[in-house]
Amino acid sequence: MAGLFYAALFYFATAFFVGGLAYKIYKYAKTPAPLKIPTTPAPTTQSGVVARMAREVVFFESLFKGNKWIWLFGWMFHVGLALVLLRHLRYFMDPIPGVIVFIQPFGMYAGFAMAIGLLGLWGRRFFVERIRYISNPSDHLMLALLVAIGGSGLMMKFGAHTDIVAVKNFVLGLMTFSLQPLPTDPLLLIHLALVAVLMIIFPISKLLHAPGVFFSPTRNQVDNPRERRHVAPWAAELDKS
Amino acid sequence: MAADFQTPEFREYPAVPNKLVPDATAHLSPFVAKPDHNEKLGFPGELVDNWHDKAIEKMGDLLGKYRGLQVFLDACVKCGSCTDKCHYFQGTSDPKNMPVARQDLLRSVYRRHFTFAGKYFPKLVGARELDREVLDEWYSYFHQCSQCRRCSVFCPYGIDTAEISMAAREILDTVGYGQKYCNEILGKVQTVGNNLGLPGPALKATMAEFEEEMEDDTGLPIKLPIDVQGADVLLITPSADFFAEPHIDGLMGYAKVFHEAGINWTLSSYAAEAANFSMFIGSYSNMKTVAERIRTAALDLGVKRIMVGECGHAWRVAYSFWNTVAGVGSGAAEDDEYGQKLQKQLDHRYPIPQHICEFTHGLLQEGKLRLDPAANDHRTVTFHDSCNVARASRMGDKPGGQFDIPRALLKAACNNYVDMDPDTIREVTYCCGGGGGLLTDDLMEIRVKGALPRMEALKDVMQNQGVTNMAAICAICKAQFAKVMPYFDIPMDTILSTHQIVGDALVLTGSTQETALDGGDDSSEKTEEAAEATE
């Protein structure tokens, strides 16, 4: 019964996540940036822009310039999350590639880095007056959700283990549309339900910062307005009048 | 100084963020535009009855036209990195002057009308209906942003509050709630050709006066030519250069450089304005209309090169937008008739448009100018990076040239040069406090308070390193500083034009200065000495 419910939930969550994100990305991609507005100094070549974007996405360069505490907690969380996600790939693959096997222990500790980062960011929402002022209930809930996902995951790893072989069968079953039984440990059910919630709210929340950063004109434009005439389609119409 | 507000005190530790003082500047609102000002620009004269629906409709329109706006409204995670970066926040402690909070004034309405969460769970995500109170709040706080982009440097997604405030002002204009200062000036530039409304004959008379003054000074017939058909170079400069101090001295500096370089140049009475306030109000169509005066002047006069005088936002518009909105630049596609029409006339061996500092710097490097830095020995100079030049444009070939080229000019022109605190210059420079359409007396309070971080940094080098003058390359910065410095007990003549300092050091061939220096006419040595001076 739980298996059926969770199967339906994950099919829905995945469809909503993929569809919602694709829609948003399509929207970002098709909306023109009519003016050259890179925050300068900016790279003067396309490869320079790729490097700038890479520094932004991998190291959070601008955030580092802005605030070292937010950077520290934010970066810990994101790198931790990335490793944890990679570690979870073992539930989706059979056989498991060597790289994923190799990062398993790192992914384990990354779970703690992730949790510490989240708690640091959350603490700032309470204790730093400026950040308290700009926080909405949804900003707190988002952190609560992520902490609960990370916490339930860590508790399964270091406390009440679940039958991960069965979990893997269930997941692989989902991928091949053959329903397999799902263990009913409360921690696992909570963990999975919250992950599904996260997937569903992703395309309709501030989590859009993930695809958004790649489309940010202040970061992804080449600084060459004098060398090339840059005109958006709707703006080109104005040339004719 | 008579004022009904307190000039902010210098802070002991400027790096420590303020305690919040909610609504500290909620009472500040610039004068509202008169019907006449709005209508000239194609906006309704007064606030329309169905302003709510029209505003939301305009927001939707802008979201479809500007990817930046769409991404910026979605992507913010409220991390707080920008919260202590705005000079207006630092000077007022009003939380709505924190960049993210300023954006949220608009974002809250965006969420209510354009997002699932905001439609169904408004309280949860801080979504708000656009009521009259919110509209007035927009009018107040989006005119407390100088669009300097300092916050965008520190945002992990590059969210630029300038773009948000431009969109907000465009929405306000669309419903007939425009700002007097910007819209009145835009009317003048579109009818007369400059922000002052100075007609051609008056302009020519003024230039003749300056020519006389320069001749008295140097013994040379240095010209300020206007409307010269077939000149090589068209100079577009802010009209403040024609009447305001210290701007005029900068203009004379450009004239001296042109004279010494032997360039055939001209001003245009039809396009006697580099400023383009359309950027401040986020109006693409008005920006195009104003910039097209320059295109027309260039076509009519048949010039080969186009240069721009010292002005911050104007250089942003010229450098970043002229090519887009008026074809003033290079690289138009073969089939781009509009772009090609002007571009085939221009000489693309030079950057188009070219900043006057790039031009002077090039001459220095070629050894064509002789500078006597001792002429500025009575000064110790520092340089204020203007926000739009620093974070929205470039000079020269390399990123960051906009910082290095003006400094190279100043260092060549004076022996005593000092930089201010590194946290207040170059990429992270502070706005003067008067940019973005705020340079009006009805916003004096926010102008003074917003100047605080720059005044602190300046006072520091004045007290500890003997700085006597600060040079700038922006008409708004110069006007703003001349006005607000006295509030901070800094003499108003501390602010100078960069080309005034260059002009003062420039040893013109055949001038009285050259005679005094060399004790006679010996022009054969000129090139050698010029080369030495630039090393």
Interface residues (C-beta under 8 A of the other chain):
Chain A: K24 K27 Y28 T31 P32 A33 P34 L35 K36 I37 T39 T40 P41 A42 P43 T44 E56 F60 S62 L63 K65 G66 N67 I70 G74 L121 R124 V128 E129 R130 I131 Y133 I134 S135 N136 P137 S138 D139 L141 I201 I204 S205 K206 L208 H209 G212 V213 F215 S216 P217 T218 R219 D223 P225 R226 E227 R228 R229 H230 V231 A232 W234 A235 L238 D239 K240
Chain B: P17 K19 L20 L63 G64 K65 Y66 R67 G68 Q70 V71 F72 D74 A75 C76 V77 K78 C79 G80 S81 C82 T83 D84 K85 P95 M98 V100 A101 D104 T115 F116 A117 F121 K123 L124 V125 G126 R149 S152 V153 F154 C155 P156 Y157 G158 I159 D160 E163 Y284 S285 K288 Y319 S320 F321 N323 T324 V325 G327 G329 S330 G331 A332 A333 D336 Y338 G339 P351 I352 P353 A390 R391 A392 S393 R394 D397 K398 P399 G400 Q402 F403 E427 V428
